[in-house]
Amino acid sequence: MWARAFAGIVPGFLLSAGLVGLVTWALPGPWQGTIVAGVIAFFVVWIAVMGASFQFANGKRAWTWLGSLAVVSLGALWLLQWLRWIQ
């Protein structure tokens, strides 16, 4: 149980940041206009990811899936920035 809880906290935090970052930069207009809504949405998404982490069968699966998805989301942000599609 504790492994799943910490999986929701640590990689769940990074996954939430990546997902909200992708949505924030995908919206039209400057990203500065969406910062308040992004911060509010971040906490909602993080709480949802923490709750979803308890749906995994064990802590190892939760860490594997959430960690992998966090790497993919943050990697997508890095790739978009490297391609200069976002700033």
Backbone as XML, in Angstrom:
<?xml version="1.0"?>
<chain id="A" units="angstrom">
  <residue number="1" name="MET">
    <atom name="N" x="0.814" y="-1.187" z="0.000"/>
    <atom name="CA" x="0.000" y="0.000" z="0.000"/>
    <atom name="C" x="0.861" y="1.255" z="0.000"/>
  </residue>
  <residue number="2" name="TRP">
    <atom name="N" x="1.928" y="1.257" z="0.797"/>
    <atom name="CA" x="2.773" y="2.452" z="0.861"/>
    <atom name="C" x="3.504" y="2.674" z="-0.441"/>
  </residue>
  <residue number="3" name="ALA">
    <atom name="N" x="3.889" y="1.608" z="-1.117"/>
    <atom name="CA" x="4.580" y="1.752" z="-2.399"/>
    <atom name="C" x="3.659" y="2.398" z="-3.430"/>
  </residue>
  <residue number="4" name="ARG">
    <atom name="N" x="2.401" y="2.012" z="-3.436"/>
    <atom name="CA" x="1.449" y="2.624" z="-4.362"/>
    <atom name="C" x="1.195" y="4.080" z="-4.000"/>
  </residue>
  <residue number="5" name="ALA">
    <atom name="N" x="1.155" y="4.382" z="-2.714"/>
    <atom name="CA" x="0.950" y="5.767" z="-2.291"/>
    <atom name="C" x="2.120" y="6.648" z="-2.721"/>
  </residue>
  <residue number="6" name="PHE">
    <atom name="N" x="3.339" y="6.173" z="-2.506"/>
    <atom name="CA" x="4.503" y="6.955" z="-2.919"/>
    <atom name="C" x="4.625" y="7.026" z="-4.442"/>
  </residue>
  <residue number="7" name="ALA">
    <atom name="N" x="4.120" y="6.016" z="-5.149"/>
    <atom name="CA" x="4.100" y="6.073" z="-6.610"/>
    <atom name="C" x="3.145" y="7.170" z="-7.083"/>
  </residue>
  <residue number="8" name="GLY">
    <atom name="N" x="2.070" y="7.354" z="-6.385"/>
    <atom name="CA" x="1.157" y="8.441" z="-6.725"/>
    <atom name="C" x="1.731" y="9.802" z="-6.395"/>
  </residue>
  <residue number="9" name="ILE">
    <atom name="N" x="2.593" y="9.857" z="-5.393"/>
    <atom name="CA" x="3.168" y="11.140" z="-4.985"/>
    <atom name="C" x="4.336" y="11.538" z="-5.872"/>
  </residue>
  <residue number="10" name="VAL">
    <atom name="N" x="5.327" y="10.689" z="-6.027"/>
    <atom name="CA" x="6.570" y="11.084" z="-6.719"/>
    <atom name="C" x="6.418" y="11.074" z="-8.241"/>
  </residue>
  <residue number="11" name="PRO">
    <atom name="N" x="6.267" y="9.899" z="-8.890"/>
    <atom name="CA" x="6.102" y="9.979" z="-10.341"/>
    <atom name="C" x="4.745" y="10.560" z="-10.735"/>
  </residue>
  <residue number="12" name="GLY">
    <atom name="N" x="3.775" y="10.485" z="-9.843"/>
    <atom name="CA" x="2.477" y="11.107" z="-10.116"/>
    <atom name="C" x="2.589" y="12.615" z="-10.220"/>
  </residue>
  <residue number="13" name="PHE">
    <atom name="N" x="3.437" y="13.203" z="-9.398"/>
    <atom name="CA" x="3.700" y="14.645" z="-9.461"/>
    <atom name="C" x="4.292" y="15.008" z="-10.820"/>
  </residue>
  <residue number="14" name="LEU">
    <atom name="N" x="5.295" y="14.239" z="-11.253"/>
    <atom name="CA" x="5.947" y="14.516" z="-12.532"/>
    <atom name="C" x="5.004" y="14.264" z="-13.706"/>
  </residue>
  <residue number="15" name="LEU">
    <atom name="N" x="4.202" y="13.227" z="-13.620"/>
    <atom name="CA" x="3.230" y="12.946" z="-14.669"/>
    <atom name="C" x="2.204" y="14.068" z="-14.766"/>
  </residue>
  <residue number="16" name="SER">
    <atom name="N" x="1.716" y="14.526" z="-13.635"/>
    <atom name="CA" x="0.750" y="15.623" z="-13.631"/>
    <atom name="C" x="1.348" y="16.895" z="-14.208"/>
  </residue>
  <residue number="17" name="ALA">
    <atom name="N" x="2.587" y="17.178" z="-13.844"/>
    <atom name="CA" x="3.251" y="18.367" z="-14.387"/>
    <atom name="C" x="3.408" y="18.254" z="-15.899"/>
  </residue>
  <residue number="18" name="GLY">
    <atom name="N" x="3.772" y="17.085" z="-16.384"/>
    <atom name="CA" x="3.928" y="16.895" z="-17.820"/>
    <atom name="C" x="2.610" y="17.019" z="-18.569"/>
  </residue>
  <residue number="19" name="LEU">
    <atom name="N" x="1.563" y="16.409" z="-18.048"/>
    <atom name="CA" x="0.262" y="16.465" z="-18.712"/>
    <atom name="C" x="-0.295" y="17.881" z="-18.744"/>
  </residue>
  <residue number="20" name="VAL">
    <atom name="N" x="-0.228" y="18.561" z="-17.616"/>
    <atom name="CA" x="-0.742" y="19.932" z="-17.569"/>
    <atom name="C" x="0.119" y="20.849" z="-18.434"/>
  </residue>
  <residue number="21" name="GLY">
    <atom name="N" x="1.420" y="20.613" z="-18.465"/>
    <atom name="CA" x="2.293" y="21.402" z="-19.331"/>
    <atom name="C" x="1.965" y="21.215" z="-20.797"/>
  </residue>
  <residue number="22" name="LEU">
    <atom name="N" x="1.699" y="19.983" z="-21.202"/>
    <atom name="CA" x="1.328" y="19.732" z="-22.598"/>
    <atom name="C" x="0.011" y="20.412" z="-22.963"/>
  </residue>
  <residue number="23" name="VAL">
    <atom name="N" x="-0.960" y="20.334" z="-22.071"/>
    <atom name="CA" x="-2.252" y="20.973" z="-22.346"/>
    <atom name="C" x="-2.109" y="22.493" z="-22.340"/>
  </residue>
  <residue number="24" name="THR">
    <atom name="N" x="-1.340" y="23.029" z="-21.408"/>
    <atom name="CA" x="-1.165" y="24.474" z="-21.311"/>
    <atom name="C" x="-0.522" y="25.035" z="-22.569"/>
  </residue>
  <residue number="25" name="TRP">
    <atom name="N" x="0.500" y="24.378" z="-23.075"/>
    <atom name="CA" x="1.163" y="24.868" z="-24.270"/>
    <atom name="C" x="0.391" y="24.544" z="-25.544"/>
  </residue>
  <residue number="26" name="ALA">
    <atom name="N" x="-0.548" y="23.608" z="-25.487"/>
    <atom name="CA" x="-1.352" y="23.282" z="-26.666"/>
    <atom name="C" x="-2.467" y="24.300" z="-26.893"/>
  </residue>
  <residue number="27" name="LEU">
    <atom name="N" x="-2.842" y="25.014" z="-25.859"/>
    <atom name="CA" x="-3.909" y="26.001" z="-26.000"/>
    <atom name="C" x="-3.415" y="27.190" z="-26.821"/>
  </residue>
  <residue number="28" name="PRO">
    <atom name="N" x="-4.314" y="27.833" z="-27.558"/>
    <atom name="CA" x="-3.889" y="28.993" z="-28.344"/>
    <atom name="C" x="-3.557" y="30.177" z="-27.447"/>
  </residue>
  <residue number="29" name="GLY">
    <atom name="N" x="-2.676" y="31.010" z="-27.930"/>
    <atom name="CA" x="-2.283" y="32.194" z="-27.177"/>
    <atom name="C" x="-1.056" y="31.931" z="-26.333"/>
  </residue>
  <residue number="30" name="PRO">
    <atom name="N" x="-0.576" y="32.962" z="-25.648"/>
    <atom name="CA" x="0.621" y="32.791" z="-24.820"/>
    <atom name="C" x="0.334" y="31.928" z="-23.595"/>
  </residue>
  <residue number="31" name="TRP">
    <atom name="N" x="1.359" y="31.176" z="-23.176"/>
    <atom name="CA" x="1.178" y="30.276" z="-22.039"/>
    <atom name="C" x="0.993" y="31.057" z="-20.740"/>
  </residue>
  <residue number="32" name="GLN">
    <atom name="N" x="1.449" y="32.332" z="-20.695"/>
    <atom name="CA" x="1.307" y="33.123" z="-19.475"/>
    <atom name="C" x="-0.153" y="33.371" z="-19.127"/>
  </residue>
  <residue number="33" name="GLY">
    <atom name="N" x="-1.019" y="33.346" z="-20.130"/>
    <atom name="CA" x="-2.443" y="33.550" z="-19.879"/>
    <atom name="C" x="-3.129" y="32.351" z="-19.256"/>
  </residue>
  <residue number="34" name="THR">
    <atom name="N" x="-2.469" y="31.206" z="-19.272"/>
    <atom name="CA" x="-3.086" y="29.993" z="-18.723"/>
    <atom name="C" x="-2.409" y="29.512" z="-17.444"/>
  </residue>
  <residue number="35" name="ILE">
    <atom name="N" x="-1.553" y="30.335" z="-16.869"/>
    <atom name="CA" x="-0.769" y="29.869" z="-15.714"/>
    <atom name="C" x="-1.648" y="29.597" z="-14.485"/>
  </residue>
  <residue number="36" name="VAL">
    <atom name="N" x="-2.624" y="30.454" z="-14.219"/>
    <atom name="CA" x="-3.469" y="30.251" z="-13.034"/>
    <atom name="C" x="-4.346" y="29.009" z="-13.214"/>
  </residue>
  <residue number="37" name="ALA">
    <atom name="N" x="-4.947" y="28.891" z="-14.383"/>
    <atom name="CA" x="-5.770" y="27.707" z="-14.647"/>
    <atom name="C" x="-4.913" y="26.444" z="-14.647"/>
  </residue>
  <residue number="38" name="GLY">
    <atom name="N" x="-3.677" y="26.549" z="-15.133"/>
    <atom name="CA" x="-2.779" y="25.398" z="-15.136"/>
    <atom name="C" x="-2.401" y="24.936" z="-13.743"/>
  </residue>
  <residue number="39" name="VAL">
    <atom name="N" x="-2.158" y="25.888" z="-12.859"/>
    <atom name="CA" x="-1.802" y="25.535" z="-11.472"/>
    <atom name="C" x="-2.986" y="24.864" z="-10.775"/>
  </residue>
  <residue number="40" name="ILE">
    <atom name="N" x="-4.169" y="25.389" z="-11.001"/>
    <atom name="CA" x="-5.360" y="24.783" z="-10.395"/>
    <atom name="C" x="-5.590" y="23.387" z="-10.974"/>
  </residue>
  <residue number="41" name="ALA">
    <atom name="N" x="-5.467" y="23.260" z="-12.293"/>
    <atom name="CA" x="-5.664" y="21.960" z="-12.936"/>
    <atom name="C" x="-4.594" y="20.963" z="-12.500"/>
  </residue>
  <residue number="42" name="PHE">
    <atom name="N" x="-3.377" y="21.443" z="-12.247"/>
    <atom name="CA" x="-2.306" y="20.551" z="-11.819"/>
    <atom name="C" x="-2.690" y="19.805" z="-10.548"/>
  </residue>
  <residue number="43" name="PHE">
    <atom name="N" x="-3.210" y="20.514" z="-9.565"/>
    <atom name="CA" x="-3.565" y="19.861" z="-8.304"/>
    <atom name="C" x="-4.715" y="18.873" z="-8.488"/>
  </residue>
  <residue number="44" name="VAL">
    <atom name="N" x="-5.662" y="19.203" z="-9.344"/>
    <atom name="CA" x="-6.778" y="18.282" z="-9.609"/>
    <atom name="C" x="-6.253" y="17.011" z="-10.288"/>
  </residue>
  <residue number="45" name="VAL">
    <atom name="N" x="-5.385" y="17.181" z="-11.280"/>
    <atom name="CA" x="-4.828" y="16.028" z="-11.988"/>
    <atom name="C" x="-3.956" y="15.206" z="-11.050"/>
  </residue>
  <residue number="46" name="TRP">
    <atom name="N" x="-3.169" y="15.855" z="-10.202"/>
    <atom name="CA" x="-2.297" y="15.132" z="-9.274"/>
    <atom name="C" x="-3.108" y="14.297" z="-8.292"/>
  </residue>
  <residue number="47" name="ILE">
    <atom name="N" x="-4.181" y="14.872" z="-7.773"/>
    <atom name="CA" x="-5.043" y="14.119" z="-6.849"/>
    <atom name="C" x="-5.661" y="12.924" z="-7.578"/>
  </residue>
  <residue number="48" name="ALA">
    <atom name="N" x="-6.077" y="13.116" z="-8.832"/>
    <atom name="CA" x="-6.646" y="12.002" z="-9.606"/>
    <atom name="C" x="-5.608" y="10.914" z="-9.853"/>
  </residue>
  <residue number="49" name="VAL">
    <atom name="N" x="-4.371" y="11.292" z="-10.148"/>
    <atom name="CA" x="-3.307" y="10.306" z="-10.362"/>
    <atom name="C" x="-2.991" y="9.573" z="-9.057"/>
  </residue>
  <residue number="50" name="MET">
    <atom name="N" x="-2.975" y="10.306" z="-7.942"/>
    <atom name="CA" x="-2.732" y="9.644" z="-6.652"/>
    <atom name="C" x="-3.832" y="8.638" z="-6.339"/>
  </residue>
  <residue number="51" name="GLY">
    <atom name="N" x="-5.061" y="9.002" z="-6.632"/>
    <atom name="CA" x="-6.159" y="8.057" z="-6.417"/>
    <atom name="C" x="-6.079" y="6.861" z="-7.348"/>
  </residue>
  <residue number="52" name="ALA">
    <atom name="N" x="-5.686" y="7.115" z="-8.585"/>
    <atom name="CA" x="-5.583" y="6.030" z="-9.566"/>
    <atom name="C" x="-4.426" y="5.090" z="-9.255"/>
  </residue>
  <residue number="53" name="SER">
    <atom name="N" x="-3.436" y="5.560" z="-8.522"/>
    <atom name="CA" x="-2.298" y="4.693" z="-8.209"/>
    <atom name="C" x="-2.714" y="3.504" z="-7.340"/>
  </residue>
  <residue number="54" name="PHE">
    <atom name="N" x="-3.803" y="3.621" z="-6.623"/>
    <atom name="CA" x="-4.277" y="2.516" z="-5.789"/>
    <atom name="C" x="-5.040" y="1.466" z="-6.593"/>
  </residue>
  <residue number="55" name="GLN">
    <atom name="N" x="-5.273" y="1.716" z="-7.868"/>
    <atom name="CA" x="-5.949" y="0.746" z="-8.715"/>
    <atom name="C" x="-4.990" y="-0.317" z="-9.254"/>
  </residue>
  <residue number="56" name="PHE">
    <atom name="N" x="-3.687" y="-0.080" z="-9.102"/>
    <atom name="CA" x="-2.707" y="-1.057" z="-9.561"/>
    <atom name="C" x="-2.652" y="-2.233" z="-8.590"/>
  </residue>
  <residue number="57" name="ALA">
    <atom name="N" x="-2.243" y="-3.377" z="-9.112"/>
    <atom name="CA" x="-2.212" y="-4.593" z="-8.297"/>
    <atom name="C" x="-1.165" y="-4.519" z="-7.195"/>
  </residue>
  <residue number="58" name="ASN">
    <atom name="N" x="-0.015" y="-3.895" z="-7.491"/>
    <atom name="CA" x="1.032" y="-3.776" z="-6.477"/>
    <atom name="C" x="1.840" y="-2.502" z="-6.727"/>
  </residue>
  <residue number="59" name="GLY">
    <atom name="N" x="2.743" y="-2.213" z="-5.835"/>
    <atom name="CA" x="3.537" y="-0.997" z="-5.923"/>
    <atom name="C" x="4.495" y="-0.982" z="-7.094"/>
  </residue>
  <residue number="60" name="LYS">
    <atom name="N" x="5.023" y="-2.153" z="-7.438"/>
    <atom name="CA" x="5.973" y="-2.215" z="-8.552"/>
    <atom name="C" x="5.306" y="-1.814" z="-9.862"/>
  </residue>
  <residue number="61" name="ARG">
    <atom name="N" x="4.101" y="-2.298" z="-10.083"/>
    <atom name="CA" x="3.372" y="-1.909" z="-11.297"/>
    <atom name="C" x="3.035" y="-0.428" z="-11.283"/>
  </residue>
  <residue number="62" name="ALA">
    <atom name="N" x="2.642" y="0.096" z="-10.147"/>
    <atom name="CA" x="2.312" y="1.515" z="-10.055"/>
    <atom name="C" x="3.535" y="2.369" z="-10.375"/>
  </residue>
  <residue number="63" name="TRP">
    <atom name="N" x="4.687" y="2.027" z="-9.790"/>
    <atom name="CA" x="5.915" y="2.771" z="-10.061"/>
    <atom name="C" x="6.314" y="2.655" z="-11.521"/>
  </residue>
  <residue number="64" name="THR">
    <atom name="N" x="6.184" y="1.456" z="-12.084"/>
    <atom name="CA" x="6.575" y="1.245" z="-13.482"/>
    <atom name="C" x="5.704" y="2.059" z="-14.430"/>
  </residue>
  <residue number="65" name="TRP">
    <atom name="N" x="4.390" y="1.947" z="-14.289"/>
    <atom name="CA" x="3.485" y="2.644" z="-15.194"/>
    <atom name="C" x="3.547" y="4.158" z="-15.006"/>
  </residue>
  <residue number="66" name="LEU">
    <atom name="N" x="3.443" y="4.611" z="-13.775"/>
    <atom name="CA" x="3.441" y="6.061" z="-13.548"/>
    <atom name="C" x="4.791" y="6.672" z="-13.886"/>
  </residue>
  <residue number="67" name="GLY">
    <atom name="N" x="5.867" y="5.963" z="-13.561"/>
    <atom name="CA" x="7.194" y="6.458" z="-13.914"/>
    <atom name="C" x="7.403" y="6.517" z="-15.413"/>
  </residue>
  <residue number="68" name="SER">
    <atom name="N" x="6.954" y="5.494" z="-16.123"/>
    <atom name="CA" x="7.085" y="5.475" z="-17.582"/>
    <atom name="C" x="6.260" y="6.579" z="-18.227"/>
  </residue>
  <residue number="69" name="LEU">
    <atom name="N" x="5.039" y="6.757" z="-17.762"/>
    <atom name="CA" x="4.196" y="7.815" z="-18.315"/>
    <atom name="C" x="4.757" y="9.200" z="-17.993"/>
  </residue>
  <residue number="70" name="ALA">
    <atom name="N" x="5.362" y="9.357" z="-16.831"/>
    <atom name="CA" x="5.984" y="10.641" z="-16.490"/>
    <atom name="C" x="7.160" y="10.932" z="-17.408"/>
  </residue>
  <residue number="71" name="VAL">
    <atom name="N" x="7.980" y="9.923" z="-17.678"/>
    <atom name="CA" x="9.118" y="10.103" z="-18.585"/>
    <atom name="C" x="8.621" y="10.455" z="-19.987"/>
  </residue>
  <residue number="72" name="VAL">
    <atom name="N" x="7.568" y="9.795" z="-20.442"/>
    <atom name="CA" x="7.025" y="10.079" z="-21.774"/>
    <atom name="C" x="6.470" y="11.496" z="-21.847"/>
  </residue>
  <residue number="73" name="SER">
    <atom name="N" x="5.704" y="11.911" z="-20.851"/>
    <atom name="CA" x="5.112" y="13.259" z="-20.896"/>
    <atom name="C" x="6.170" y="14.342" z="-20.803"/>
  </residue>
  <residue number="74" name="LEU">
    <atom name="N" x="7.145" y="14.176" z="-19.918"/>
    <atom name="CA" x="8.203" y="15.174" z="-19.815"/>
    <atom name="C" x="9.131" y="15.115" z="-21.022"/>
  </residue>
  <residue number="75" name="GLY">
    <atom name="N" x="9.327" y="13.928" z="-21.577"/>
    <atom name="CA" x="10.107" y="13.796" z="-22.809"/>
    <atom name="C" x="9.417" y="14.477" z="-23.981"/>
  </residue>
  <residue number="76" name="ALA">
    <atom name="N" x="8.093" y="14.386" z="-24.038"/>
    <atom name="CA" x="7.350" y="15.077" z="-25.096"/>
    <atom name="C" x="7.491" y="16.586" z="-24.961"/>
  </residue>
  <residue number="77" name="LEU">
    <atom name="N" x="7.442" y="17.083" z="-23.733"/>
    <atom name="CA" x="7.660" y="18.518" z="-23.518"/>
    <atom name="C" x="9.056" y="18.932" z="-23.948"/>
  </residue>
  <residue number="78" name="TRP">
    <atom name="N" x="10.040" y="18.136" z="-23.581"/>
    <atom name="CA" x="11.415" y="18.454" z="-23.965"/>
    <atom name="C" x="11.574" y="18.428" z="-25.475"/>
  </residue>
  <residue number="79" name="LEU">
    <atom name="N" x="10.987" y="17.426" z="-26.142"/>
    <atom name="CA" x="11.085" y="17.306" z="-27.593"/>
    <atom name="C" x="10.418" y="18.491" z="-28.290"/>
  </residue>
  <residue number="80" name="LEU">
    <atom name="N" x="9.247" y="18.886" z="-27.824"/>
    <atom name="CA" x="8.573" y="20.039" z="-28.417"/>
    <atom name="C" x="9.383" y="21.314" z="-28.240"/>
  </residue>
  <residue number="81" name="GLN">
    <atom name="N" x="10.037" y="21.451" z="-27.108"/>
    <atom name="CA" x="10.876" y="22.622" z="-26.890"/>
    <atom name="C" x="12.134" y="22.547" z="-27.758"/>
  </residue>
  <residue number="82" name="TRP">
    <atom name="N" x="12.704" y="21.395" z="-27.902"/>
    <atom name="CA" x="13.904" y="21.218" z="-28.728"/>
    <atom name="C" x="13.608" y="21.493" z="-30.189"/>
  </residue>
  <residue number="83" name="LEU">
    <atom name="N" x="12.410" y="21.110" z="-30.636"/>
    <atom name="CA" x="11.995" y="21.382" z="-32.015"/>
    <atom name="C" x="11.560" y="22.834" z="-32.217"/>
  </residue>
  <residue number="84" name="ARG">
    <atom name="N" x="11.524" y="23.596" z="-31.123"/>
    <atom name="CA" x="11.113" y="24.996" z="-31.115"/>
    <atom name="C" x="9.637" y="25.170" z="-31.503"/>
  </residue>
  <residue number="85" name="TRP">
    <atom name="N" x="8.817" y="24.161" z="-31.205"/>
    <atom name="CA" x="7.375" y="24.285" z="-31.426"/>
    <atom name="C" x="6.720" y="25.002" z="-30.256"/>
  </residue>
  <residue number="86" name="ILE">
    <atom name="N" x="7.367" y="24.954" z="-29.092"/>
    <atom name="CA" x="6.914" y="25.691" z="-27.909"/>
    <atom name="C" x="8.116" y="26.415" z="-27.334"/>
  </residue>
  <residue number="87" name="GLN">
    <atom name="N" x="7.841" y="27.436" z="-26.539"/>
    <atom name="CA" x="8.948" y="28.171" z="-25.907"/>
    <atom name="C" x="8.704" y="28.352" z="-24.444"/>
  </residue>
</chain>
